[in-house]
Amino acid sequence: METNLQYDQAIAKCQDIFIKKTKDYGTAWRVLRTISVVDQIFIKALRIRTIQDKKTQRVDDGIPSEFMGIVNYAVIGLIQLALDNSAVEEVPVEKVEAWYKEYVTFAKNTMQDKNHDYGEAWRDMSQESFADLILVKLLRIKQILHNDGQTLISEGIDANYVDILNYSIFALILIEEGKH
């Protein structure tokens, strides 16, 4: 199956969950600061790694659910960065949907550019590598925050969120294909 279609299908599942949770909980996530978003993703990535290592789990939500959660928190991170403030604020669902589409479109465009240059190397990667790379990206974001958001030559927080989102989508695609 074509990568773009698979990507869109995986995003559609994540977006469906995101919008339903927005209808259930509102936009309570608007209060999250960058470090809090990073920590939420960190928890999910560590859980994936623990399940991979122990080859067992005690909580029903499986690895695919955690990767979908990572996608959605990465979108929250991108939205929060763009809005440049955390706030107690209720945002209409329609506006949230527009933001969601905007940031996943940006992430998809980045994926397409990288796939062009890297030849879809991710298709030969392990699920363990996706979890590890997500953790690396999170640690990079924490270091950038420690440096007051400044980098000398490296990509910023937003680029790391995009990579985290795309690694998670790649993992979901490979899970759907039965490769992981």
C-alpha positions, 0 to 999 in steps of 0.5 A: 500500500502507498505510504501516503495513504497509510499515513493518512489512515493512521492519522485519521485514527489518531485524529478521531480519538483526539477530537472525541477526547476534545468533545469529552474533556474540552481543551484542558490540554491548553494548560500544559507547558512544553515540559509537561507535554514532553513528560506525557510523551516520555511516559508513553514511550517508556511504557512502550519500551517496557512492554517491548522488553518484558514482552508482557503488559498488565494494562489493557491499552497496547503499544498501538494505543500508546503510539497514537497517544504520542502522535496526539501529544506531539500535535498538542506540543506543536499547537502549544508552541505556535500559540506561545502560551499555556492557558486555561482556555476552552477552544471550539472543537472546529478550531481544534480540528483546524489546528490538528489538520494544519500540524499533521499536514506539516508533519506529513510534508516533512515525512514526504521530503525525508522519504524522498531523501532517505528512501523510506529507510524507516520500513526496515527499522524495528519498533524498538528503534522507534521507541528509542528515537522518540526518547532521544528526541524527548531528551533533546527537547529537555536539553533545549528547554534547559538552554532557554529554548536556544540551539546553536546549530540544531533543530528546535523543539518543533522539529523534534515534535514532528519527528516524534509524530512521524516515528509514531506513524511509521510504527503504526503503519508497520504494526498495521502491516503485521511487521511489528 
